[in-house]
């Protein structure tokens, strides 16, 4: 009986973690034509984030990072350049999630789907 109880408890914890992560990814995404590419890469002491927006994009892009708690914080911001790069000089150890918060000229904000990185 104890084995079944432990199995159910572990299964519940895994399900809760999966639900938390899926909710973080369920934020509104930009349309496909807004974000042409989005990549993250771990370097020796930094994380390099690159993305490409379409020509004529008029707005700001915030680079956001979260740990396993899925509490995103803005770590950088750039404007109006269709090809962008940001280097996170103080990346977290362990699993981190990065996403773009895209603010258009009218003030509306959408979020790029988060990408995970383990350091």
Secondary structure, DSSP 8 states (H G I E B T S, - for coil): -HHHHHHHHHHHHHHHHHHHHHHHHTS----TTTEEEEEEEE-SS-EEEEEEE-TT--EEEEEEEE-TT---EEEEEEES-SEEEEEETT--SSEEEEEEEEEETTS-EEE---EEEE-
